[in-house]
Amino acid sequence: MRRDIMALKTWKPFLTVVSLQFGYAGLSIIAKFALDRGMSPHVLASYRHIVATIFIAPFAFFLDRKIRPKMTLPIFFKILLLGLLEPTIDQNLYYTGMKYTSATFTAAMTNVLPAFAFLMAWIFRLEKVNIRKIHSQAKILGTVVTVGGAMLMTVVKGPLIPLPWAHPSDNHQDSSNLGVKPDLTKGALLIATGCICWAGFVNLQAITLKSYPVELSLTAFICLMGSIESTIVALFIERGNPAAWSIQLDSKLLAAVYGGVICSGVGYYVQGVIMKTRGPVFVTAFNPLSMVIVAILGSIILAEVMYLGRILGAIVIVLGLYSVLWGKSKDEPANSFSDMDKELPLSNLQVVTFSLKANADMDTKDANVVTSRPTINDSV
């Protein structure tokens, strides 16, 4: 029984992050499907975080009402910036870039996120780098390789990789009908810029959790600020086009609800919990899994075709990514994530077990001392 509990405790964060990647992959397919059918990427970002706020706010209000710290002006400005970086800027650039490319290309490009996060942390001296150390050299080299892989995906197309279930003639059919011409260069630049904002969001979220350590309430405030700011952006860009806001029971509504509930509401919260206990490196280490899932589902559902240059570029990105992650892992001391035991409910049983064992050992030692101590009669 104890072994099963310990196994569940060990695999719990892994299973959680893997499930999160499946959720992100599902959104890539659904969002691309909705964008190909005319949904505005700016309206999608707005609707997504309105839904996320409606979903997560009641949980934060009732569950955190006794532990929520006081809102201060510095924390408010951090939340304001968090809502601007990822829900507003990144999501608008991400969906716009997806409209010019494909779901598979977009998922592969987002693997540059850990490299950008490391580079940003290095610039602001949040990351320790010693050029003489092999793990620091691996992080720098991995960053360069990751960016090079992204450029390879953009510039080199290569021969078509035939897949039995894909139909090249149908690729981007809906986008072409809507007058949206695929543009890999423009799409890659938009997605890469969005990843820079996403990297800033990840670092700022980790910093904010130190002064405002309530993941649920922080998620609700981020979604609220994101919904306000992204709605302002969408109203400005789509001014004079009220039809862009129309929504029915179709893929557009599904993309907004799915993205709001799974990827923003649940996603921001789970990301904050794991980031607080395992660090942002652990969260970003599973990004390639989403790329593989999107590549398979995209070729089946969206009839996206695969080119050799994009596959080679994705492989180079993954190699650079894990070079960065390996170097980062060597920076962490062995007990750097010991605080995770305080977050997981299963850890309480482990603490009690160790306490009982320690007490039992202490009692045994005391008993041995008493037994071996000579009595008065023996000494006489």
Buried (B, 14 or more C-beta within 10 A) or exposed (E): EEEEEBEEBEEBBBEBBBEBBEBBBBBBBBBBBBBBBBBBBBBBBBBBBBBBBBBBBEBBEEEBEEEBEEEEEEBEEBBBBBBBBBBBBBBBBBBBBBBBBBBBBBBBBBBBBBBBBBBBBBEEEEBEBEEEBEBBBBBBBBBEBBBBBBBBBBEEEBEEEEBEEBEEEEBBEBBEEBEBEBBBEBBBBBBBBBBBBBBBBBBBBBEBBEEBEBBBBBBBBBBBBBBBBBBEBBBEBBEEEEEBEEBEEEBBBBBBBBBBBBBBBBBBBBBBBBBBBBBBBBBBBBBBBBBBBBBBBBBEBBBBBBBEBBBBBBBBBBEBBBBBBBBBBEBEEEEEBEEBBEBBEEBEBBEEEEEEEEEEEEEEEEEEEEEEEEEEEEEE
